[in-house]
């Protein structure tokens, strides 16, 4: 992990030592801040992935419902009316 020393503003690669190799200051606070920032980014990424997965599942469910309804109808005019109504309903829900 790379942090910036609060005292001498040096860029420091944190390994096992938690003191700045240039000025000797503790790197505790910068390390904690960087760890919190990384955790927040990971949490945000997970939330976005979960949202995309839910949207994909909803889209698949909408397609299944539409295909089932279309299979119940015979004739092209009934299918086109149902398809248009289903698309309008999906747009309203989004």
C-alpha positions in Angstrom: 0.0 0.0 0.0 1.3 3.5 -0.8 0.5 6.4 1.4 1.7 10.0 1.8 3.4 11.0 5.0 1.5 13.7 6.8 4.6 15.5 8.0 7.2 15.4 5.1 4.7 14.6 2.3 6.8 11.8 1.0 5.2 9.0 -0.9 5.9 5.9 1.1 5.4 2.2 0.2 4.1 0.6 3.4 5.6 -2.8 4.2 6.1 -4.0 7.7 7.4 -0.6 9.0 4.7 1.9 10.0 7.1 4.8 10.2 8.2 7.1 7.5 11.7 6.2 6.3 12.4 9.8 5.5 11.3 11.7 8.7 10.5 8.9 11.1 6.9 10.0 11.6 4.2 7.5 12.3 2.1 6.4 9.3 -0.8 5.1 11.3 -3.4 7.7 10.3 -2.5 7.6 6.5 -2.6 3.8 6.6 -6.0 3.8 8.2 -7.4 6.4 5.8 -6.1 4.5 2.8 -7.5 1.2 4.1 -10.9 2.9 4.7 -10.8 4.3 1.1 -10.0 0.9 -0.3 -12.8 -0.7 1.7 -15.3 2.0 0.6 -14.3 1.4 -3.1 -14.8 -2.3 -2.7 -18.2 -1.9 -1.1 -19.3 0.5 -3.9 -18.1 -2.0 -6.5 -20.0 -4.8 -4.8 -23.2 -2.7 -4.6 -22.9 -1.9 -8.4 -22.4 -5.5 -9.2 -25.4 -6.6 -7.1 -27.6 -3.9 -8.8 -26.5 -5.0 -12.3 -27.3 -8.7 -11.3 -30.8 -7.7 -10.1 -31.4 -5.7 -13.2 -30.3 -8.6 -15.4 -32.5 -11.0 -13.4 -35.5 -8.6 -13.8 -34.9 -8.4 -17.5 -34.8 -12.2 -17.8 -38.0 -12.4 -15.9 -39.7 -9.8 -18.1 -38.6 -11.8 -21.2 -39.9 -15.1 -19.8 -43.3 -13.5 -19.0 -43.4 -11.9 -22.5 -42.5 -15.1 -24.2 -45.1 -17.0 -22.2 -47.8 -14.5 -23.0 -46.8 -14.6 -26.7 -47.0 -18.4 -26.7 -50.6 -18.2 -25.4 -51.6 -15.9 -28.3 -52.1 -17.1 -31.8 -51.8 -14.8 -34.8 -49.4 -12.0 -35.5 -51.8 -9.1 -34.6 -52.3 -10.3 -31.1 -48.6 -10.8 -30.6 -47.7 -7.4 -31.8 -50.3 -5.7 -29.5 -49.1 -7.7 -26.5 -45.5 -7.0 -27.3 -46.2 -3.3 -27.5 -48.2 -3.3 -24.2 -45.4 -5.3 -22.5 -42.7 -3.0 -23.6 -44.7 0.0 -22.4 -45.2 -1.7 -19.1 -41.5 -2.5 -18.8 -40.6 1.1 -19.6 -42.9 2.4 -16.9 -41.4 0.1 -14.3 -37.9 1.3 -15.1 
